[in-house]
Amino acid sequence: MKFGGTSVASLPRWQNIRELVASRRTEGARVLVVVSALSGITDALKQLCRHADRAERNEAAKAIVQRHYELLEHMQLALPGTLNERLGDLVRLADDSGSLGELAWQAQVQAHGELMSSALGAAFLSHSGVTTQWLDARECLSAVALPNQNERTRLLSAMVEAKPDPALNARLAALGEVFITQGFIARESQGRTVLLGRGGSDTSAAYFGALLKAQRVEIWTDVAGMFTANPRQVPGARLLQRLDYEEAQEIASTGAKVLHPRCLSPLREPRVPLLIKDTNRPELEGTVIGPEVRAHAPSVKAISARKGITLVSMESVGMWQQVGFLADVFAHFKQHGLSVDLIGSAETNVTVSLDPTENLLDSDAIAALASDLAKVCRVKVIAPCAAITLVGRGMRSLLHTLSGVLAEFGQLRVHMISQSSNNLNLTFVVDEEVVDLLLPHLHDLLIGAGALRTDDSALFGPSWQALYGSGEVPDVAAAWWHEAERDRLLQIAAEATPRYVYHLPTVRHQARELKSLAAVDRLHYAVKANTHPAILAALAEEGFGFECVSPGELKFVLAHVPESAPLLFTPNFAPREDYAWALTTRATVSLDALYPLEHWGELFRGREIVLRVDLGRGLGHHEKVRTGGSGSKFGLPVDQLDDFLHLADAHGVTVRGLHAHLGSGILDDTHWGEVYAQLASLAERIGSVSFIDIGGGLGVPSHPGEARLDIAALDRVLREVKAAYPHYQLWMEPGRYLVADAGVLLAKVTQQKGKGALRYLGLDTGMNSLIRPALYDAWHEIVNLTRLHEPATALYQIVGPICESGDVLGSDRRLPEAAEGDVMLIAQAGAYGKVMSSPYNMRDEAEEIILE
Ligand code: LLP
């Protein structure tokens, strides 16, 4: 068990250590405690080493001794002999800096931090009833001499080769049950004390774990373990409960600070697991890093970012083909003591990255390197950059899930992409300034795309925010009503499946949430999401208007909603007769091309219309639902606006509204503010505009842990832009947000099949009822309603009965072991479910049931 500086700096912390050690003893384990120096002491010792003046050194030593006396006093302990000796040694060392040689003296002085804290700890633990032996780590850990070391690294950044040593184990077994020793220190072949450098105490614990072939190594720190991203940047980052050594090493090397990457390699060969635990919250599960290879689907495990990266781009001056040229180039890096991290090469260019954690990257070092390199090539230094790394075993097999993530990089300057040869990471080097905003977004996208498979609860624990944040993160599951309605749902399914069930209270709840947006003057429900008459009626009651895209929708809505409800007709590539008919109704008609006015201008004479424009970009949960940019068929490009206005003028048509809708499933609350601002500035050019319709597209999170759209933040954003352009009415036309969570699809289990490593679970309906997974890789939570609270022990591919390989409703779902006839619930099926279903294969259509 290893405890760091803050964990050993006060009496309550030592009482905590005592409890933890005692609890391991009751499990029957023998315990070796590895400690760091009291917090602040290593720095104080380094400071002492910097004083040239003997009197100042003596002063510094006295202050350090005093810190230990104070803690002893708190503990109400008499000064133990072991500590007294160490304190005396330190005072002597401070007084005489000459006899050892500068570096050996520094190592000896700094080693006292751990020597003193461990002596103090031994006394406290023994005194409080846990008999503890003090062990000198230097007797056990021997530093190895490596070819590339100089005197400084040999003494201040040493390495130990730790192979299981049964003799040591036997020796300790004979001595007692509980031991305490020092992190950070070892001894070299000449008998001098050496330091282990950065991450030293964790590394010591790992060395001891390997030497003793321990049951496990526990690193006790101030956070519960490793997370899927740095929680300071991404509060929604999830606890990683299980990792293998390589993944953990990769995450540690690419940015996670909780564990030093060095401390994993000693444990790999003897297969000793390492556990990271939170000292203040020992009940939390923590992260286990071990040899166990679990049968789980490949997943991105973490996204990390390292800042302060410098890129050195070397352009050929005609020498690349020569044998040995790269060796010459890299010799310069070696000569300047710079360690290269990533490499990208082309016929005439080699670009490498330098990581500040591995290098002393001051501008002098870079300038000296650049001037040497300039003798053999053209050099360009690009800084400051950041390396964003996706980590996960089998990264190459995950590429197809990353399209949405890769699309985000499309907008940025990506200087370099590197894929590690161990297939564990994919790294993008970008400008440093974009990272803080980008990272939370990428983390969400990875979850949304199913690349970071947070639904696998065996691997991914709670979010950092849920564990440490002030309030609970609203959990998607909390929005689901099916638990409360389980009995009714089971009864509905017992009568027949497949069936869609819609929960009207959820529709009303969502509607009221949107009605709370103070800046919005009019809300239209995009009926294409779900046309059930009861839903139309409920939303009409809530005061919604309706947005329709075809005469069919428009007729249906006219038949089912009161005459007072405002209507929008927003078709795309519709035939002439659609417009002709729509113009006979009370609907406000929108155009999004020049053609209708060019060819059927007379039809629109004297009318007021809405113009839908393309703002040049699309957004949304999948490429197929993004409705902007030159790759999409929607909207009038802004560069044709003047032509449109001329045509409108020529036919006496008034542009009363401006409209844009960029896509579906947007979870960024700033988006609609930008659309309003852009449309408002166009409206200023047009003059006749009185309302601005900023579209729909409000997303609902589908994966557990994905953040909900922040309606209060959206309210603020819209109020702000509205205040800048108060003379326009603000309209919206959401679909999904109102109905997605309100609907579920119920189906029954038909058959099971094992095939290779996969287990297929068949349902009595599939893509014919719900095409979203097949069409957009959409992720719908799937629940075995019959076995709602049984443990999820099986990993299933959930498929339907349709004769298409794409007939998969959910991949790699961890669920209870299922049986024929079990009722399965496919969640969030209220939007674009039934309306997109088909009679394909002539399977029965899913009926629709309303829950009031
Ligand atoms: N306004 C217009 C002009 C639209 O085209 C749409 C949706 C909406 C509003 C409503 O968007 P919503 O708030 O529902 O995101 N089938 C896809 C979604 C396609 C959306 C088509 N247009 C899906 O299942 O994700």
Residues whose N, C-alpha, C, O or C-beta is under 5 A from the ligand:
A	BS01	LLP	A526 A529 T570 V625 H661 G663 S664 G665 G695 G696 G697 L698 E733 P734 G735 R736 Y737 R772 A831 Y832
